[in-house]
Amino acid sequence: MLLKQLLKGLDCTLVQGDLNTDVTDVYYDSRKVTTGGLFVCIAGTQRDSHDYAADVVRKGAAALVIQHDLPAGVLAAMPNVAVVRFPNTRYALAMLSTAFFGRPAREMTMVGVTGTKGKTTTTHMIKAVLEAAGHKVGMVGTNGVYYPGHHYDLNNTTPESYELQKILRQMADAGCDTCVMEVSSQGLMMDRVAGIHYQVGVFTNLYPDHIAPGEHSSFEEYRGWKGELFKRCDVGVVNADDPNTAALLEGHTCDLVTYGIDSDAVDYRAGKEYRLLRSKEMLGVAFKVTEPDDRTMEVQVGMPGLFSIYNALATIGVAKVLGLDDGAIHEGLQKALVKGRVELVPISSKFTILIDYAHNEAATESLMETLKAYHPRRMVVVFGCGGNRSRLRRYGMGEVCAKMADFCILTEDNNRYEKVEDIIADIKVGMAKGNPDAQYVEIPDRLDALHYAIDHAQQGDLIAVIGKGHEAYRDREGVKTPFLERELIEEYAAEKGIE
């Protein structure tokens, strides 16, 4: 593809070279550059890849995109290389990638979901409903990339713009007519989703999170970036009950569809009375929804609690905007299953054990409130906190679990480069604040902690294994295995003969 084709319509300046330069691919990682490539120099928080300009030219790069001047003498040493300057090279990377892959988002209906909690579950619900209506759906988010016949993991909830456009191209080429994706605040702030217009944007809820060096400087900034989605979509389906909704929507350009439970003036409202559904095979909820024409319908969701109602309401709003029928809504909501999100592991009629991705204070508190509504004999929680992340998260999770659980099992959860014992010490600081008399045990090895939870389960217990959720378990030798925590639990239960 010619450089001038990639640059068409973009605000940039040709510093040197020829716009008819042929470009074979777009790169932002200097290690991957090959002959004929276009390298986008990004001034990041950790390093500035403008420093690698000479290196990538030696590797055969045919063109460079820069944001600021290169070191003295570098341009003169590469007279045959096309150099283009943009005000913002992160934005440039997104727009160049969009053009390079043929603008695949335009070939699909794009649905973006943002919020602090519920993004992953809501995207899965929307996908299930769309598939029940006969659509071919791709999905991008915390649990990875899904499209018919394919699934693989991602490093970020919203991948870098080049990878995202490549994924969308794969989905469109595979025949997907719709893509449902989680849109993180980082994805918006760092221009990973620049160049994508969404037919529907969804807002679930907002709580303080991702406020730390390298993330967001304040809650207001975090909220502001979430709100950017509603300047990039046709219709916003938003939670009217969340106290941050009005501020988040400031300056929005889309039409709005609202949902809620506590707010009266909403398009889709769930009644405050709902039924909890519990069996060995399922924790769920049933409720009634009132639509804009005052028609009501009964809905069942195979996931527990109040937050499942909110996620289902968001899904119903999207389905109605897209013109799906009630049959697809009912079928999709009943069948929707999310790995690592209140995922029941039916190993025993004596006790209930489930896994959930809750890894911050807000998500943990919401999960515990939901599960306690099922009136377990004991509420047991197995958890840790990630290393090299804000210590406030550890204090908060410790405080919530100490207040709300009857027994805590403290263990590892992706400690990265920190000692698990140091992380547990921080958790205990929060626990002392929440409940100085909290009952707990420390078991640093997570597999041992899972075994302890099962071995000491009592009749009527509800055991929540939180944090890792769907992720592969790191065994004692530090080697990643193909097992999920669900499989480890099932395997151990089979070995012990638990029924």
Secondary structure, DSSP 8 states (H G I E B T S, - for coil): -BHHHHHTT---EEEES-TT-B---EES-GGG--TT-EEE--B-SS-BGGGGHHHHHHTT--EEEESS--STTTTTT-TTSEEEE-S-HHHHHHHHHHHHTT-GGGGSEEEEEESSSSHHHHHHHHHHHHHHTT--EEEEETTEEEETTEEE--SSSS--HHHHHHHHHHHHHTT-SEEEEE--HHHHHTTTTTT--EEEEEE----S-SBSTTSBSSHHHHHHHHHGGGGSEEEEEEETTSTTHHHHTTT--SEEEEEESS-SS-SEEE-S--EEEEETTEEEEEEEEE-TTS-EEEEEESS-HHHHHHHHHHHHHHHHHTT--HHHHHHHHHH---TTSSEE----SS-EEEEE---SHHHHHHHHHHHHTT--S-EEEEE---SSS-HHHHHHHHHHHHHH-SEEEE--S--TTS-HHHHHHHHHHHHHHH-TT--EEE--SHHHHHHHHHHT--TT-EEEEESSTTSEEE-TTS-EEEEEHHHHHHHHHHHHT--
